[in-house]
Amino acid sequence: MLMMSNIEIGQVVEFKSDMLSCPAMGIVEKLYDNSCIVSVKEFHPEDDNKIHELISRIVVRYRDIQVQSSEVAVVA
């Protein structure tokens, strides 16, 4: 299980969510105790309407996240 200490704001992550039909990728924006807010950047076309409804942000449990890179993206 992935712990909060392994995730940083600005990190690129792949995640799954019950709200989406397929895994997606995004950038971590805010950390909470058991989850974080991810700004969705890449997703399956089937999830386009849902991502639009969510305004491209989603709360994701840490256990549903895989870190794609240890590098942190520059968040403006």
C-alpha positions as CSV (number, residue, x, y, z in Angstrom):
1,M,0.0,0.0,0.0
2,L,1.3,3.5,-0.9
3,M,1.6,5.9,2.0
4,M,1.3,9.7,1.9
5,S,5.0,10.1,2.6
6,N,5.7,8.6,-0.8
7,I,3.6,11.1,-2.6
8,E,4.4,14.8,-3.1
9,I,2.5,17.7,-4.6
10,G,3.3,18.1,-8.2
11,Q,4.1,14.4,-8.7
12,V,2.8,12.7,-11.9
13,V,0.7,9.6,-10.9
14,E,-1.4,7.0,-12.6
15,F,-4.6,6.2,-10.7
16,K,-7.9,4.3,-10.8
17,S,-11.2,5.5,-9.5
18,D,-14.7,4.0,-9.2
19,M,-15.9,7.1,-11.0
20,L,-13.9,6.3,-14.2
21,S,-14.0,3.3,-16.5
22,C,-10.3,3.2,-17.1
23,P,-7.1,4.2,-15.2
24,A,-6.0,7.8,-15.8
25,M,-2.9,10.0,-15.2
26,G,-2.6,13.3,-13.5
27,I,-0.7,15.6,-11.2
28,V,-1.1,15.6,-7.4
29,E,-2.4,19.0,-6.2
30,K,-3.3,18.6,-2.5
31,L,-2.6,16.0,0.1
32,Y,-5.0,14.7,2.8
33,D,-4.7,11.9,5.4
34,N,-5.9,9.0,3.2
35,S,-6.3,10.6,-0.2
36,C,-5.3,13.5,-2.4
37,I,-6.7,15.7,-5.2
38,V,-5.3,14.9,-8.6
39,S,-5.6,17.2,-11.6
40,V,-6.4,14.8,-14.4
41,K,-4.2,15.2,-17.5
42,E,-4.6,12.0,-19.5
43,F,-7.7,9.7,-19.6
44,H,-9.6,7.3,-21.8
45,P,-11.9,9.0,-24.3
46,E,-14.8,7.0,-22.8
47,D,-14.4,9.1,-19.6
48,D,-14.4,12.5,-21.3
49,N,-17.9,13.5,-20.0
50,K,-17.2,12.4,-16.4
51,I,-13.8,14.3,-16.4
52,H,-15.6,17.4,-17.7
53,E,-18.2,17.1,-14.9
54,L,-15.4,16.8,-12.4
55,I,-13.7,19.9,-13.8
56,S,-10.6,17.8,-14.4
57,R,-10.0,17.2,-10.6
58,I,-10.7,14.1,-8.6
59,V,-10.1,12.8,-5.1
60,V,-8.1,9.6,-5.1
61,R,-7.3,7.2,-2.3
62,Y,-3.5,6.6,-1.9
63,R,-4.0,2.9,-2.3
64,D,-5.4,3.5,-5.9
65,I,-2.3,5.5,-7.0
66,Q,0.9,4.4,-8.7
67,V,3.7,7.0,-8.9
68,Q,5.0,7.3,-12.5
69,S,8.1,9.3,-11.7
70,S,9.9,10.5,-8.6
71,E,10.3,13.9,-10.4
72,V,7.9,16.6,-9.4
73,A,6.2,18.6,-12.1
74,V,6.3,22.4,-11.9
75,V,2.8,23.5,-10.9
76,A,2.1,27.1,-11.8
